[in-house]
Amino acid sequence: MDAWNLPAFETEEDLESFMSEPTPRVVELFRDSPGDLVILGIGGKIGVTLGRMAARARDAAGSRSRIVGVSRFSDRAARAKLEAAGVDCVECDLLDRAAVDRLPDAPRVVFMAGKKFGTSGSEETTWAMNTVVPAYTADRYRASEIVAFSTGCVYDFVTPYTGGSAESDPPRPVGDYAQSALGRERVFQHFANAAGTRVCILRLNYAIDPRYGVLHDIARKVASGKPVDLSVENFNCIWQGDVLERTFLAFRHAASPAFVLNLSGPETVSVRRTAEEIGRLLGKAPAFRGDGTGGRAYLNDAGLSFRLFGYPRVPLAEMIRMQADWIAGGGVSLGKPTHFETTDGTY
């Protein structure tokens, strides 16, 4: 699809409405596959806009399908947004096997539940959320198609000269979070093999929303005069609206054995150059910490996704401009730093 420019966002609602606008390809998917959809872990950072896009695509397709959003809904505002959009919200502790078994049937399931931050000191909870919950889910929905979110952290750190880790590269996870994330994948792969469940696993690095993400982390430090850490010199990123579209398109590639797909943008992005460009847009010279000689980072080669779906619609330059505008305009933060500069696997 052709790239296009991001508008200026004055409010969070403007932003979320824009990100959740379904593309013609998503509407076509809902028209061709009108069955119900369950989104597990919908209350998280990406889930609310994913649920809203699903409801809007269903309506545009003229479908009567249910969009069911499942979460503990500790954020009541998120639930209110989803219900206003036409998503049926179901409160559920996904570690309760009986509660998972009572969830409604659906031919398609998006799995977004999991734990990353706060792993250090509660590793056992992270492992339970990232392996036991997938087992309950995969067993409950063994007859459904499942698109399951994972992370590029299951790969080893690589230098930018490699072009990033490809799906064929062996996982080498560092730390409890990354190891348990690979465990999540293995559980879904087991059910794909043993039960014939059609699965697509998305290894994401990193979704960009001006309220959080790597660009947000860098921009807030530049704006506040705090030094930007160069322990990790490079990263990949992709506009969240493009992530939402590709999540739904991934149902066309769910398979048994499970199909694994990297999800990111095409650029290997320099932390230093990004900070300098944001500084230029904000009229502030960035400060740095470290000499920028670390060299290794989580980098994904998302070339396969480009061959399947085309390039992301929103290019890096637009994301950077949008991020600077959001910070300059006093836009809110979700208060959830990515810790992209972490290299020891501790979150």
C-alpha beads as a LAMMPS data file, in Angstrom:
LAMMPS data file: protein, C-alpha beads

347 atoms
346 bonds

1 atom types
1 bond types

-500.0 500.0 xlo xhi
-500.0 500.0 ylo yhi
-500.0 500.0 zlo zhi

Masses

1 110.0

Atoms # bond

1 1 1 0.000 0.000 0.000
2 1 1 1.139 3.558 -0.607
3 1 1 2.681 5.473 2.282
4 1 1 0.743 8.421 3.610
5 1 1 1.331 11.202 6.083
6 1 1 0.096 11.228 9.641
7 1 1 -2.162 14.113 10.616
8 1 1 -1.656 16.216 13.715
9 1 1 -3.430 14.707 16.721
10 1 1 -4.916 17.120 19.251
11 1 1 -6.473 14.550 21.588
12 1 1 -6.077 10.895 22.522
13 1 1 -9.412 10.194 20.879
14 1 1 -8.144 11.692 17.611
15 1 1 -5.116 9.425 17.837
16 1 1 -6.995 6.242 18.721
17 1 1 -9.668 6.895 16.117
18 1 1 -7.009 7.289 13.440
19 1 1 -5.016 4.213 14.494
20 1 1 -8.126 2.040 14.642
21 1 1 -9.513 3.010 11.238
22 1 1 -9.721 -0.278 9.295
23 1 1 -8.056 -0.475 5.915
24 1 1 -9.937 -1.899 2.925
25 1 1 -7.967 -5.141 3.327
26 1 1 -9.175 -5.577 6.894
27 1 1 -12.784 -4.840 5.925
28 1 1 -12.477 -7.412 3.143
29 1 1 -11.203 -9.987 5.647
30 1 1 -14.221 -9.432 7.896
31 1 1 -16.521 -9.627 4.872
32 1 1 -14.957 -12.888 3.701
33 1 1 -14.719 -14.392 7.208
34 1 1 -17.784 -13.140 9.097
35 1 1 -17.473 -15.391 12.163
36 1 1 -17.012 -14.166 15.724
37 1 1 -13.621 -12.979 16.968
38 1 1 -12.191 -13.291 20.482
39 1 1 -9.287 -11.054 21.556
40 1 1 -7.559 -12.290 24.708
41 1 1 -5.616 -9.669 26.668
42 1 1 -7.472 -6.818 24.974
43 1 1 -6.913 -4.412 27.871
44 1 1 -3.222 -3.883 27.074
45 1 1 -1.401 -1.155 25.140
46 1 1 -2.273 -2.428 21.660
47 1 1 -5.461 -4.302 22.460
48 1 1 -7.853 -1.373 22.806
49 1 1 -7.132 -0.029 19.332
50 1 1 -7.127 -3.573 17.909
51 1 1 -10.591 -4.173 19.336
52 1 1 -11.877 -0.875 18.018
53 1 1 -10.505 -1.620 14.529
54 1 1 -12.158 -5.041 14.584
55 1 1 -15.541 -3.553 15.504
56 1 1 -15.261 -0.854 12.848
57 1 1 -14.218 -3.391 10.198
58 1 1 -17.128 -5.659 11.133
59 1 1 -19.576 -2.781 10.812
60 1 1 -18.085 -1.643 7.507
61 1 1 -18.344 -5.200 6.202
62 1 1 -22.012 -5.387 7.139
63 1 1 -21.348 -8.364 9.390
64 1 1 -23.308 -9.315 12.520
65 1 1 -20.294 -11.065 14.097
66 1 1 -19.442 -10.563 17.748
67 1 1 -16.142 -9.026 18.742
68 1 1 -15.398 -10.358 22.226
69 1 1 -12.675 -8.680 24.278
70 1 1 -11.295 -10.634 27.224
71 1 1 -9.245 -9.097 30.038
72 1 1 -9.221 -8.508 33.770
73 1 1 -10.024 -4.870 32.834
74 1 1 -8.116 -3.219 35.652
75 1 1 -8.322 -0.108 33.442
76 1 1 -12.032 0.686 33.439
77 1 1 -11.581 3.489 30.915
78 1 1 -10.241 0.971 28.402
79 1 1 -13.338 -1.179 28.887
80 1 1 -15.604 1.833 28.388
81 1 1 -13.880 2.708 25.096
82 1 1 -14.265 -0.847 23.837
83 1 1 -17.913 -1.147 24.797
84 1 1 -18.677 2.194 23.169
85 1 1 -17.100 0.843 19.977
86 1 1 -19.300 -2.252 20.000
87 1 1 -16.943 -4.783 21.590
88 1 1 -18.505 -7.281 24.019
89 1 1 -16.221 -7.212 27.065
90 1 1 -15.778 -10.321 29.213
91 1 1 -13.885 -10.055 32.492
92 1 1 -11.705 -13.105 33.015
93 1 1 -8.607 -14.231 34.901
94 1 1 -6.868 -16.253 32.209
95 1 1 -4.984 -18.237 34.875
96 1 1 -8.344 -19.687 35.956
97 1 1 -8.765 -22.750 33.764
98 1 1 -12.495 -23.053 34.472
99 1 1 -13.042 -19.413 33.518
100 1 1 -11.151 -19.893 30.257
101 1 1 -13.276 -22.935 29.460
102 1 1 -16.410 -20.788 29.856
103 1 1 -15.294 -18.211 27.281
104 1 1 -17.463 -18.037 24.152
105 1 1 -16.688 -20.049 21.056
106 1 1 -15.166 -18.269 18.076
107 1 1 -13.535 -19.399 14.831
108 1 1 -10.804 -16.738 15.183
109 1 1 -8.773 -15.775 18.244
110 1 1 -6.107 -13.117 18.788
111 1 1 -3.879 -13.914 21.765
112 1 1 -2.261 -10.812 23.308
113 1 1 -2.016 -11.783 26.984
114 1 1 1.355 -11.958 28.692
115 1 1 3.753 -10.415 31.173
116 1 1 7.063 -8.623 30.604
117 1 1 7.644 -5.685 32.916
118 1 1 7.868 -6.582 36.571
119 1 1 9.381 -9.963 35.721
120 1 1 12.415 -9.339 37.932
121 1 1 11.413 -10.549 41.384
122 1 1 8.268 -12.357 40.213
123 1 1 9.670 -14.676 37.585
124 1 1 7.223 -17.430 38.483
125 1 1 4.240 -15.208 37.614
126 1 1 5.813 -14.305 34.287
127 1 1 6.294 -17.975 33.438
128 1 1 2.712 -18.768 34.444
129 1 1 1.277 -15.946 32.334
130 1 1 3.491 -16.707 29.352
131 1 1 3.206 -20.511 29.287
132 1 1 0.276 -21.736 31.405
133 1 1 -2.209 -19.207 29.985
134 1 1 -1.275 -20.122 26.380
135 1 1 -1.786 -23.796 27.250
136 1 1 -5.281 -23.128 28.636
137 1 1 -6.076 -20.930 25.639
138 1 1 -4.747 -23.272 22.976
139 1 1 -6.641 -26.193 24.478
140 1 1 -9.884 -24.191 24.739
141 1 1 -9.601 -22.894 21.183
142 1 1 -7.917 -25.869 19.529
143 1 1 -10.550 -25.825 16.760
144 1 1 -10.051 -22.105 16.051
145 1 1 -7.517 -20.130 14.061
146 1 1 -5.156 -18.308 16.427
147 1 1 -2.905 -15.308 15.838
148 1 1 -0.581 -15.143 18.842
149 1 1 1.634 -12.188 19.723
150 1 1 5.240 -12.889 20.599
151 1 1 8.403 -10.782 20.619
152 1 1 11.676 -10.356 18.781
153 1 1 13.339 -10.829 22.171
154 1 1 13.273 -14.586 21.563
155 1 1 16.227 -14.015 19.209
156 1 1 19.808 -13.283 20.214
157 1 1 21.244 -9.770 20.110
158 1 1 22.757 -9.044 16.691
159 1 1 24.707 -6.253 15.022
160 1 1 23.014 -4.013 12.450
161 1 1 25.304 -5.406 9.763
162 1 1 23.455 -8.741 9.903
163 1 1 20.225 -7.180 8.638
164 1 1 18.422 -8.515 11.708
165 1 1 17.234 -11.937 12.810
166 1 1 15.072 -13.849 10.344
167 1 1 12.358 -16.372 11.154
168 1 1 14.730 -19.185 10.200
169 1 1 17.304 -18.133 12.815
170 1 1 17.371 -20.272 15.970
171 1 1 15.958 -18.553 19.074
172 1 1 18.468 -17.708 21.804
173 1 1 16.405 -15.936 24.477
174 1 1 18.186 -14.080 27.284
175 1 1 16.500 -13.862 30.691
176 1 1 13.237 -15.096 32.144
177 1 1 10.956 -12.884 30.067
178 1 1 12.446 -13.867 26.719
179 1 1 12.731 -17.536 27.718
180 1 1 9.101 -17.648 28.826
181 1 1 8.061 -15.842 25.625
182 1 1 9.690 -18.650 23.659
183 1 1 7.836 -21.045 25.956
184 1 1 4.589 -19.359 24.885
185 1 1 5.488 -19.983 21.255
186 1 1 6.361 -23.614 21.946
187 1 1 2.977 -24.204 23.583
188 1 1 1.120 -22.869 20.550
189 1 1 3.404 -24.851 18.260
190 1 1 2.636 -27.992 20.249
191 1 1 -1.113 -27.574 19.799
192 1 1 -0.640 -26.746 16.122
193 1 1 1.162 -30.058 15.702
194 1 1 -0.806 -32.239 18.105
195 1 1 -4.330 -30.895 17.574
196 1 1 -4.037 -29.413 14.084
197 1 1 -4.788 -25.908 15.408
198 1 1 -4.023 -23.284 12.767
199 1 1 -1.650 -20.746 14.321
200 1 1 0.320 -17.694 13.242
201 1 1 2.923 -16.368 15.712
202 1 1 3.878 -12.687 15.386
203 1 1 7.323 -11.675 16.667
204 1 1 6.912 -7.921 17.121
205 1 1 9.626 -5.227 17.451
206 1 1 8.357 -2.433 18.381
207 1 1 4.885 -0.882 17.950
208 1 1 4.876 2.931 17.828
209 1 1 2.129 4.986 19.473
210 1 1 3.084 8.564 20.435
211 1 1 2.061 7.798 24.038
212 1 1 4.635 5.016 24.415
213 1 1 7.295 3.148 22.469
214 1 1 10.960 3.610 21.635
215 1 1 10.415 6.933 19.856
216 1 1 8.382 8.158 22.822
217 1 1 11.116 7.128 25.270
218 1 1 13.778 8.960 23.253
219 1 1 11.642 12.063 22.714
220 1 1 10.764 12.440 26.396
221 1 1 14.435 12.314 27.340
222 1 1 15.377 14.860 24.695
223 1 1 12.555 17.184 25.776
224 1 1 13.468 16.939 29.465
225 1 1 17.203 17.282 28.921
226 1 1 17.911 13.802 30.265
227 1 1 20.663 11.828 28.515
228 1 1 19.673 9.276 25.904
229 1 1 21.285 5.923 26.682
230 1 1 23.433 4.540 23.846
231 1 1 23.918 1.096 25.397
232 1 1 21.763 -0.122 22.506
233 1 1 22.515 1.829 19.350
234 1 1 19.798 0.622 16.984
235 1 1 16.222 -0.596 16.942
236 1 1 13.329 -1.498 14.642
237 1 1 9.849 -0.037 14.891
238 1 1 6.509 0.014 13.104
239 1 1 3.451 2.267 13.347
240 1 1 0.809 0.692 15.582
241 1 1 -1.908 1.121 12.973
242 1 1 0.167 -1.043 10.637
243 1 1 0.550 -3.631 13.413
244 1 1 -3.235 -3.773 13.806
245 1 1 -3.826 -4.297 10.097
246 1 1 -1.160 -7.010 9.852
247 1 1 -2.552 -8.792 12.891
248 1 1 -5.841 -9.381 11.096
249 1 1 -4.204 -10.178 7.761
250 1 1 -2.114 -12.802 9.571
251 1 1 -5.230 -14.988 9.879
252 1 1 -4.809 -15.780 6.193
253 1 1 -1.449 -17.377 7.065
254 1 1 -2.409 -19.323 10.192
255 1 1 -1.301 -22.901 9.625
256 1 1 -0.443 -26.244 11.139
257 1 1 2.497 -26.451 11.850
258 1 1 2.434 -22.901 13.197
259 1 1 3.579 -20.099 10.872
260 1 1 6.102 -17.690 12.452
261 1 1 6.334 -14.124 11.180
262 1 1 8.512 -11.174 12.185
263 1 1 6.581 -7.918 12.440
264 1 1 8.474 -4.643 12.245
265 1 1 9.452 -1.805 9.949
266 1 1 12.080 -1.930 7.190
267 1 1 14.605 0.464 8.732
268 1 1 17.461 -0.282 11.100
269 1 1 17.056 2.877 13.143
270 1 1 19.922 4.709 14.848
271 1 1 19.189 5.837 18.422
272 1 1 21.645 8.728 18.114
273 1 1 20.323 10.004 14.794
274 1 1 16.740 9.673 15.992
275 1 1 17.496 11.719 19.105
276 1 1 19.263 14.339 17.007
277 1 1 16.305 14.629 14.615
278 1 1 13.806 14.873 17.462
279 1 1 16.070 17.475 19.060
280 1 1 16.054 19.467 15.845
281 1 1 12.263 19.370 15.696
282 1 1 11.941 20.365 19.353
283 1 1 14.699 22.973 19.237
284 1 1 16.732 21.132 21.894
285 1 1 20.191 19.590 21.632
286 1 1 20.068 16.010 22.954
287 1 1 22.451 14.751 25.601
288 1 1 23.823 11.206 25.466
289 1 1 25.134 8.646 27.922
290 1 1 27.655 6.070 26.744
291 1 1 29.971 5.991 23.779
292 1 1 27.622 4.167 21.419
293 1 1 29.945 1.238 20.836
294 1 1 27.695 -1.529 22.157
295 1 1 26.854 -2.631 18.648
296 1 1 24.290 -5.336 19.454
297 1 1 20.519 -5.062 19.715
298 1 1 17.245 -6.880 19.148
299 1 1 16.791 -6.407 15.404
300 1 1 14.283 -8.219 13.208
301 1 1 14.435 -8.908 9.506
302 1 1 10.765 -8.427 8.619
303 1 1 11.262 -8.975 4.886
304 1 1 8.844 -11.903 4.772
305 1 1 6.031 -9.722 6.126
306 1 1 6.747 -7.134 3.419
307 1 1 6.470 -9.795 0.742
308 1 1 3.139 -10.927 2.193
309 1 1 1.587 -7.560 3.081
310 1 1 3.675 -4.872 1.396
311 1 1 5.642 -2.194 3.208
312 1 1 4.097 -0.422 6.208
313 1 1 2.039 2.607 5.228
314 1 1 3.630 5.009 7.707
315 1 1 7.366 5.632 7.202
316 1 1 9.903 6.318 9.921
317 1 1 10.247 10.036 9.132
318 1 1 6.510 10.538 9.698
319 1 1 6.589 8.638 12.977
320 1 1 9.464 10.802 14.221
321 1 1 7.704 14.022 13.193
322 1 1 4.481 12.884 14.825
323 1 1 6.314 11.940 18.011
324 1 1 7.991 15.341 18.256
325 1 1 4.652 17.083 17.651
326 1 1 2.978 15.000 20.355
327 1 1 5.645 15.811 22.934
328 1 1 5.780 19.500 21.971
329 1 1 2.000 19.722 22.297
330 1 1 2.006 18.265 25.803
331 1 1 0.565 14.931 24.732
332 1 1 0.043 12.368 27.475
333 1 1 2.246 9.367 28.208
334 1 1 1.049 5.910 29.182
335 1 1 3.957 5.801 31.626
336 1 1 5.208 2.460 30.303
337 1 1 8.841 2.754 29.143
338 1 1 9.987 0.044 26.766
339 1 1 13.421 -0.497 28.367
340 1 1 14.676 -1.080 24.826
341 1 1 18.184 -0.273 26.065
342 1 1 18.160 -3.345 28.350
343 1 1 20.713 -5.956 27.267
344 1 1 20.732 -8.420 30.176
345 1 1 17.169 -9.723 29.785
346 1 1 16.034 -8.221 33.114
347 1 1 12.717 -6.340 33.014

Bonds

1 1 1 2
2 1 2 3
3 1 3 4
4 1 4 5
5 1 5 6
6 1 6 7
7 1 7 8
8 1 8 9
9 1 9 10
10 1 10 11
11 1 11 12
12 1 12 13
13 1 13 14
14 1 14 15
15 1 15 16
16 1 16 17
17 1 17 18
18 1 18 19
19 1 19 20
20 1 20 21
21 1 21 22
22 1 22 23
23 1 23 24
24 1 24 25
25 1 25 26
26 1 26 27
27 1 27 28
28 1 28 29
29 1 29 30
30 1 30 31
31 1 31 32
32 1 32 33
33 1 33 34
34 1 34 35
35 1 35 36
36 1 36 37
37 1 37 38
38 1 38 39
39 1 39 40
40 1 40 41
41 1 41 42
42 1 42 43
43 1 43 44
44 1 44 45
45 1 45 46
46 1 46 47
47 1 47 48
48 1 48 49
49 1 49 50
50 1 50 51
51 1 51 52
52 1 52 53
53 1 53 54
54 1 54 55
55 1 55 56
56 1 56 57
57 1 57 58
58 1 58 59
59 1 59 60
60 1 60 61
61 1 61 62
62 1 62 63
63 1 63 64
64 1 64 65
65 1 65 66
66 1 66 67
67 1 67 68
68 1 68 69
69 1 69 70
70 1 70 71
71 1 71 72
72 1 72 73
73 1 73 74
74 1 74 75
75 1 75 76
76 1 76 77
77 1 77 78
78 1 78 79
79 1 79 80
80 1 80 81
81 1 81 82
82 1 82 83
83 1 83 84
84 1 84 85
85 1 85 86
86 1 86 87
87 1 87 88
88 1 88 89
89 1 89 90
90 1 90 91
91 1 91 92
92 1 92 93
93 1 93 94
94 1 94 95
95 1 95 96
96 1 96 97
97 1 97 98
98 1 98 99
99 1 99 100
100 1 100 101
101 1 101 102
102 1 102 103
103 1 103 104
104 1 104 105
105 1 105 106
106 1 106 107
107 1 107 108
108 1 108 109
109 1 109 110
110 1 110 111
111 1 111 112
112 1 112 113
113 1 113 114
114 1 114 115
115 1 115 116
116 1 116 117
117 1 117 118
118 1 118 119
119 1 119 120
120 1 120 121
121 1 121 122
122 1 122 123
123 1 123 124
124 1 124 125
125 1 125 126
126 1 126 127
127 1 127 128
128 1 128 129
129 1 129 130
130 1 130 131
131 1 131 132
132 1 132 133
133 1 133 134
134 1 134 135
135 1 135 136
136 1 136 137
137 1 137 138
138 1 138 139
139 1 139 140
140 1 140 141
141 1 141 142
142 1 142 143
143 1 143 144
144 1 144 145
145 1 145 146
146 1 146 147
147 1 147 148
148 1 148 149
149 1 149 150
150 1 150 151
151 1 151 152
152 1 152 153
153 1 153 154
154 1 154 155
155 1 155 156
156 1 156 157
157 1 157 158
158 1 158 159
159 1 159 160
160 1 160 161
161 1 161 162
162 1 162 163
163 1 163 164
164 1 164 165
165 1 165 166
166 1 166 167
167 1 167 168
168 1 168 169
169 1 169 170
170 1 170 171
171 1 171 172
172 1 172 173
173 1 173 174
174 1 174 175
175 1 175 176
176 1 176 177
177 1 177 178
178 1 178 179
179 1 179 180
180 1 180 181
181 1 181 182
182 1 182 183
183 1 183 184
184 1 184 185
185 1 185 186
186 1 186 187
187 1 187 188
188 1 188 189
189 1 189 190
190 1 190 191
191 1 191 192
192 1 192 193
193 1 193 194
194 1 194 195
195 1 195 196
196 1 196 197
197 1 197 198
198 1 198 199
199 1 199 200
200 1 200 201
201 1 201 202
202 1 202 203
203 1 203 204
204 1 204 205
205 1 205 206
206 1 206 207
207 1 207 208
208 1 208 209
209 1 209 210
210 1 210 211
211 1 211 212
212 1 212 213
213 1 213 214
214 1 214 215
215 1 215 216
216 1 216 217
217 1 217 218
218 1 218 219
219 1 219 220
220 1 220 221
221 1 221 222
222 1 222 223
223 1 223 224
224 1 224 225
225 1 225 226
226 1 226 227
227 1 227 228
228 1 228 229
229 1 229 230
230 1 230 231
231 1 231 232
232 1 232 233
233 1 233 234
234 1 234 235
235 1 235 236
236 1 236 237
237 1 237 238
238 1 238 239
239 1 239 240
240 1 240 241
241 1 241 242
242 1 242 243
243 1 243 244
244 1 244 245
245 1 245 246
246 1 246 247
247 1 247 248
248 1 248 249
249 1 249 250
250 1 250 251
251 1 251 252
252 1 252 253
253 1 253 254
254 1 254 255
255 1 255 256
256 1 256 257
257 1 257 258
258 1 258 259
259 1 259 260
260 1 260 261
261 1 261 262
262 1 262 263
263 1 263 264
264 1 264 265
265 1 265 266
266 1 266 267
267 1 267 268
268 1 268 269
269 1 269 270
270 1 270 271
271 1 271 272
272 1 272 273
273 1 273 274
274 1 274 275
275 1 275 276
276 1 276 277
277 1 277 278
278 1 278 279
279 1 279 280
280 1 280 281
281 1 281 282
282 1 282 283
283 1 283 284
284 1 284 285
285 1 285 286
286 1 286 287
287 1 287 288
288 1 288 289
289 1 289 290
290 1 290 291
291 1 291 292
292 1 292 293
293 1 293 294
294 1 294 295
295 1 295 296
296 1 296 297
297 1 297 298
298 1 298 299
299 1 299 300
300 1 300 301
301 1 301 302
302 1 302 303
303 1 303 304
304 1 304 305
305 1 305 306
306 1 306 307
307 1 307 308
308 1 308 309
309 1 309 310
310 1 310 311
311 1 311 312
312 1 312 313
313 1 313 314
314 1 314 315
315 1 315 316
316 1 316 317
317 1 317 318
318 1 318 319
319 1 319 320
320 1 320 321
321 1 321 322
322 1 322 323
323 1 323 324
324 1 324 325
325 1 325 326
326 1 326 327
327 1 327 328
328 1 328 329
329 1 329 330
330 1 330 331
331 1 331 332
332 1 332 333
333 1 333 334
334 1 334 335
335 1 335 336
336 1 336 337
337 1 337 338
338 1 338 339
339 1 339 340
340 1 340 341
341 1 341 342
342 1 342 343
343 1 343 344
344 1 344 345
345 1 345 346
346 1 346 347
